[in-house]
Amino acid sequence: MSEAATKPSSGTVIVRTIVGIALMVGGMFVSKQFAEQFKTIEAQFGVPLDLGKTVATIGVLLIIFPVIQIFFIDPLRNAIAERNTNLENTFSEAESLRSQMETMKRDYEARLQAAESQAREQIQNSIREAQALRQTLMAEATEKADEMVRRAQEEIESEKQKVLTELRVGVVNLALAAAEKVVGENMDTDKNRKLVTEFIDNVEVAR
Amino acid sequence: MADTRVGRRYALALFRTAKQGDVVRSVEDDLNGIAGLIEKDESFRTFLFSPYVGREEKIGIVERVFSDRITAITMTALRLLVSKRREDEIIVVRDEFVQLRREAEGVLHVLVTSAEALENDQRQQIEMKLARKLGRTIEADYAIDAHLIGGVRVEYDNFVLDGSVRGQLRRLRDRLTRDVLKQN
């Protein structure tokens, strides 16, 4: 509803005022002239009907209506219009905010999904890596254990051979010690002389 | 403490002087006598090597003991060694002098060790065989070592001819040990 359409023109106001004055005067005149008749009607029917006053009242209303319109109805209408406009603005702003929020919400949900998906993928990667590492470590541990067993077996064998060798060398030493004792006990001057003679005859002299 | 390098220098100087005077053998005998006394007589050795006895006193005693027993050259050398506080080099000087004499004469020194004392004929046979095979004059020292059990061992230059029972047992032990180790 446009303000130009609702606001009455000044001509209308003047006409309305003149008519109002006429009605007021006319109504007063009628009320005064026919006061007795009106009282009779009121007494008869119980209805306080005074047409003169009624017309006068209408005239007064017509006179004061512009004033009411200027000082009350128009501001009120403006206020209502303004309020409607504000409400509309507020609603549109709210609508705009709501749609923004919807967009943001969609955006955040998308990002959240992407983050979840990325996190899930990282977890899967980590699990795969851990499994691969586990396999590697187990293989290494097995290899080390096998190596230790092999080395231990080699050491045992080596120690065994060492002990056997020491035993054999010990036997040789014992046998030769016994031989030395026997030879020493059986050596005499004649045998010694014979040894010296054999040495002189057979020795190879190196230059 | 004896130093072979110092002793060798003194020995070389003494040998050259003795060679000039053609008294090498005499000087060697003198040195053997002095060294023998030092090795066998503990009191003389203690006196000669004592750091608390003065040089003059040592020289006086040494002259009194040796002056009419050794050659003048040896006496001079002995006096010099004592005055220079090189008494502990006397044995080394003797050994080096003998070595120099042998080198000069082309004599080969041989050490013959036996379990029992060798007869003269055995000694001669050993020396003759070595002289024939090596083409050199042999000078042998004889020692007895019962540890050899029997037989004889001859050492010269860097060679050892081991005909002793001990040596044979050692070689047998070495061979048997080598065979045992080879089995592994």
Interface residues (C-beta under 8 A of the other chain):
Chain A: Q161 L164 T165 R168 V169 V172 N173 L176 A179 E180 V183 G184 M187 T189 K191 N192 R193 L195 V196 T197 E198 F199 I200 V203 V205 A206 R207
Chain B: S114 A115 E116 L118 E119 Q122 Q125 I126 K129 L130 K133 L134 I149 G150 G151 V152 V154 F159 L161 G163 V165 R166 L169 L172 R173 L176 T177 V180 L181 Q183 N184
